[in-house]
């Protein structure tokens, strides 16, 4: 790397640090930024000026006097400019939302959709209408898409937009990139109006739910999770994500966290994956509906995002014995599967997200019982070194919010693209 490239990379890193510091603080003075990132006020000043120039920061009023010199002004990230677009493709719904640099949801659209066994093309066509709706709404507020991240209920090849296998959608080796970029920009080449390609990412919904928990859990009224946790979420299937030292553990191919196909009863029910006794056959939505005495026709009468989970919650709250028993069985199966993960990974906590958050009152007792019986260290209630189970306050919104915030990552990583190195470093 040349000296010029090194200097540009250092400046890009420092611009990123300043932008992240202001975003984390809400409002902060220049002196406060300098203290937060360990630079001098003189070193921070030109970085702040650059971020003000490109519209990523704004002056937010006078700072409180510090007792030395003239009071400066408070800084805040702009509520205009780039917005992260998150989308979620579910088995029975589609959703899109946009968040600004302040982390606020500025537009949202959702629709029920029968995506099971539908080819990717028609699904992306339906999604494009929601993307267009959200893009139009944020344009009226002075925002523009900075990128798109899509949450899917399946395995995604690491570093790609290819869904390797999404069994509940019926997709295999589906490259979503061409259709998604065209849907976001309205152009077949996927480029924005300024001809710059918009960043695009596709990820497993459990991974994005975990990232939302890591970044936003405290904003939802609860404490942030620790740096090491296992996040479990459910829609029709069951997924998990492992966070170690505040980073996702993705695995060699990007497939880490496939909890739904961990065998909990090795000689149990056959699974669509080819195995037997998989967790999904006991704790997945279809299994719980079946065990709760609901026929496929009754379940089909409640379409739309979360409708069947809401039905289960209502029946359980009303004391329906079959539904309560089905949820207890699901919790026990989850506890067995999670015991292996806890013994192997030693997380600080297990977080229940997605639909499981709504069903937690009936799932948790049997889950915690199995976890206590099967883990090497007793749960935290009995021993301080144990692994407590907590319930996400983000609930079913986690994957969508995680996707939208992930789409802003490129802005925070490289706030002023002209500061990027001119070429990739050669070893």
Secondary structure, 3 states (H helix, E strand, C coil): CCHHHHHHHHHHHHHHHHHHHHHHHCCEEHHHHHHHHCCCHHHHHHHHHHHHHCCCEEEEEECCCCCCCCCCEEEEECCCEEEEEEEEECCCEEEEEEECCCCCEEEEEEEECCCCCCCHHHHHHHHHHHHHHHHHHHHCCCEEEEEEEEEECCEECCCCCEEEEECCCCEEEEECHHHHHHHHHCCCCCECCCCCECEEEEEEHHHHHHHHHHHHHHHHCCCCCCCCEEEEEECCCEEEEEEECCEECCCCCCCCCCHHHCECCCCCCECCCCCECECHHHHCHHHHHHHCCCCHHHHHCCCCCCHHHHHHHHHHHCCCHHHHHHHHHHHHHHHHHHHHHHHHHCCCEEEECCHHHHHHHHHHHHHHHHHHHHCCCCCCCCCCCCCEEEECCCHHHHHHHHHHHHHCHHHHHCCCHHHCCCCCCCC
